[in-house]
Amino acid sequence: MKKVLTIAGSDCSGGAGIQADIKTITVHGMYAMSVITALTAQNTTGVYGIFEAAPEFVGQQMDCVFSDIRPDAVKIGMVSNADIIRVIARKLREYAAENIVVDPVMVSTSGSALLSPAAQEALVEELLPMGRVITPNIPEAEALCGKKIENRRDMRRAAESIGEKTGGAVLIKGGHLEGEACDLLWDGGEPCWFIAPRIENPNTHGTGCTLSSAIACALAAGYPLGEAVKRAKAYLTKALKAGLDLGKGSGPLNHMAGV
């Protein structure tokens, strides 16, 4: 059985973060492990509190995982401060972790910055270069490249700029743009577009977490990156089309829709 580790924050409402990751990994028939970077008090209407784990404790969790059941892939989500980021990066190097997928959770849905300048600098310098692929959405890609993204041409320029900065592959998720759902994978050569009709479902809580975890699962299974993204997007599409409707705000996906 393939093993996948998620390093992220906990979502008590179960739609995003660690909980979404574990559901995704399990549905893919793999063994899920978790390192929790923060506890959050949140639901479908918003985030109401964050309690960060001590950096040393994050490192201790990683030691316990890697020294006993080594993961075949690692997904990284919410990392809220520079010290936690540095500990994670150091441990990943120490254990020579493979198939790392980094979802750079930097900007909230409302457009507010979620990382301090010091944390963002640590993320860019320490963690993003370790990723086999990073998966920013449009606002996060704008923060990483320093330029506005308004169309596909801008997405391509941003992907190349970010990829040259980090030295790895970049998947820019185009859900914030109008029209079809267009995602762009850049891996040092010609861009690869993933274009699909937009699914009319207001319940999108945890889509970024789910997609990055599904990519990690496909990489753990041995698929090349392009095929891993294709399979992950197909799974996310199924989870959205299932039409689960829970909560008073933007609700969660149906992670049990199948792969």
Number of C-alpha atoms within 10 A of each C-alpha: 8 17 21 28 29 29 25 26 26 26 21 15 17 20 28 29 30 32 21 28 35 24 19 30 26 17 18 20 13 18 18 20 20 22 23 22 29 21 18 18 14 18 21 20 12 11 12 9 10 15 13 17 15 13 17 13 15 21 20 14 15 21 16 12 15 17 9 8 13 17 20 22 25 29 25 31 27 23 27 24 20 20 16 23 23 20 20 24 21 15 17 20 12 11 13 9 18 18 23 27 27 28 26 24 22 26 19 13 10 6 10 10 16 16 20 13 12 11 20 23 14 19 24 17 16 18 23 28 20 22 23 21 28 27 28 25 22 22 22 21 27 20 16 20 17 12 13 14 20 14 12 15 10 13 25 20 15 24 27 22 17 24 22 15 15 20 18 18 25 29 27 25 23 25 14 14 14 11 11 13 16 21 22 20 26 24 21 14 9 10 15 14 16 17 12 14 10 13 12 9 15 13 20 18 21 21 20 23 27 29 25 30 33 29 31 34 34 22 25 22 17 15 15 11 19 18 14 20 24 14 19 22 20 16 24 24 20 17 23 21 15 16 18 17 15 14 13 9 15 19 23 26 29 22 24 15 18 14 17
